[in-house]
Amino acid sequence: MLEDKLLGKWPRIPTYFCMIETLINRLRNHQQAFAVTLVAVVAILVSIPTIGFDHTFDDYSRLEAIDQMQSFTDAFSRPSWPGNLYRPIESISFYLTASALGDRPLSYHSVSVALYCLVCVLAFVVLSNVTELRIALSAALLYSVHPLHSEV
């Protein structure tokens, strides 16, 4: 009789472990979601002042090159300014921004801020797959505020 009671409860024990494991996984997912949000917010806050800026220095030469493009496929066949550099993704980004949002500084800077935020989040995602969450978060936050990226 006692054995039946004990054996009758045995199948429930793995269920409790599954519930605990589910709670731990949910906590990890919430931590990752919080970390992604934090990295995105920091990247946006650091780069948001650039939205109000006007075109500067080499922007005018790049815009002239974008005006000469007939389609985004020209980005793969023509070099980019300055010099003879091959930067098709930058050229496509500028071309699509000018086509969709207009040729205003606000358009270019807004897209740059959005792409910068995306790159910072992707850096966190890649790092979180190869290191601990706190190390990935620290590295992604450092990446997002590093002055090397001041040309957003």
Contacts in CASP RR format, 6 or more apart in sequence:
PFRMAT RR
TARGET T0000
AUTHOR 0000-0000-0000
METHOD contacts of the structure
MODEL  1
MLEDKLLGKWPRIPTYFCMIETLINRLRNHQQAFAVTLVAVVAILVSIPT
IGFDHTFDDYSRLEAIDQMQSFTDAFSRPSWPGNLYRPIESISFYLTASA
LGDRPLSYHSVSVALYCLVCVLAFVVLSNVTELRIALSAALLYSVHPLHS
EV
28 133 0 8 1.000
31 133 0 8 1.000
32 128 0 8 1.000
32 133 0 8 1.000
35 124 0 8 1.000
35 128 0 8 1.000
35 133 0 8 1.000
35 136 0 8 1.000
35 137 0 8 1.000
35 140 0 8 1.000
36 121 0 8 1.000
36 124 0 8 1.000
36 125 0 8 1.000
38 137 0 8 1.000
38 141 0 8 1.000
39 120 0 8 1.000
39 121 0 8 1.000
39 123 0 8 1.000
39 124 0 8 1.000
39 137 0 8 1.000
39 140 0 8 1.000
39 141 0 8 1.000
39 144 0 8 1.000
40 117 0 8 1.000
40 120 0 8 1.000
40 121 0 8 1.000
42 120 0 8 1.000
42 141 0 8 1.000
42 144 0 8 1.000
42 145 0 8 1.000
43 116 0 8 1.000
43 117 0 8 1.000
43 120 0 8 1.000
43 121 0 8 1.000
43 144 0 8 1.000
44 113 0 8 1.000
44 117 0 8 1.000
46 144 0 8 1.000
46 145 0 8 1.000
47 112 0 8 1.000
47 113 0 8 1.000
47 116 0 8 1.000
47 117 0 8 1.000
47 149 0 8 1.000
47 152 0 8 1.000
48 113 0 8 1.000
50 109 0 8 1.000
50 112 0 8 1.000
50 113 0 8 1.000
50 152 0 8 1.000
51 106 0 8 1.000
51 109 0 8 1.000
51 110 0 8 1.000
51 113 0 8 1.000
52 105 0 8 1.000
52 106 0 8 1.000
52 109 0 8 1.000
53 105 0 8 1.000
53 109 0 8 1.000
54 105 0 8 1.000
55 63 0 8 1.000
55 105 0 8 1.000
55 108 0 8 1.000
58 81 0 8 1.000
58 82 0 8 1.000
59 105 0 8 1.000
59 108 0 8 1.000
61 81 0 8 1.000
61 82 0 8 1.000
62 80 0 8 1.000
62 81 0 8 1.000
62 94 0 8 1.000
63 94 0 8 1.000
63 98 0 8 1.000
63 103 0 8 1.000
65 78 0 8 1.000
65 80 0 8 1.000
65 81 0 8 1.000
65 91 0 8 1.000
66 91 0 8 1.000
66 94 0 8 1.000
66 95 0 8 1.000
66 98 0 8 1.000
68 74 0 8 1.000
69 75 0 8 1.000
69 78 0 8 1.000
69 91 0 8 1.000
69 95 0 8 1.000
72 91 0 8 1.000
72 92 0 8 1.000
72 95 0 8 1.000
72 96 0 8 1.000
74 91 0 8 1.000
74 95 0 8 1.000
75 88 0 8 1.000
75 89 0 8 1.000
75 91 0 8 1.000
75 92 0 8 1.000
75 95 0 8 1.000
76 88 0 8 1.000
78 91 0 8 1.000
79 85 0 8 1.000
79 86 0 8 1.000
80 86 0 8 1.000
80 87 0 8 1.000
80 88 0 8 1.000
80 90 0 8 1.000
80 91 0 8 1.000
93 111 0 8 1.000
93 115 0 8 1.000
94 108 0 8 1.000
97 107 0 8 1.000
97 108 0 8 1.000
97 111 0 8 1.000
98 107 0 8 1.000
98 108 0 8 1.000
101 107 0 8 1.000
101 110 0 8 1.000
101 111 0 8 1.000
109 152 0 8 1.000
112 152 0 8 1.000
113 152 0 8 1.000
116 149 0 8 1.000
116 152 0 8 1.000
120 140 0 8 1.000
120 143 0 8 1.000
120 144 0 8 1.000
121 140 0 8 1.000
123 139 0 8 1.000
123 140 0 8 1.000
123 143 0 8 1.000
123 144 0 8 1.000
124 136 0 8 1.000
124 137 0 8 1.000
124 139 0 8 1.000
124 140 0 8 1.000
127 135 0 8 1.000
127 136 0 8 1.000
127 139 0 8 1.000
127 140 0 8 1.000
128 136 0 8 1.000
128 137 0 8 1.000
130 136 0 8 1.000
131 139 0 8 1.000
143 149 0 8 1.000
END
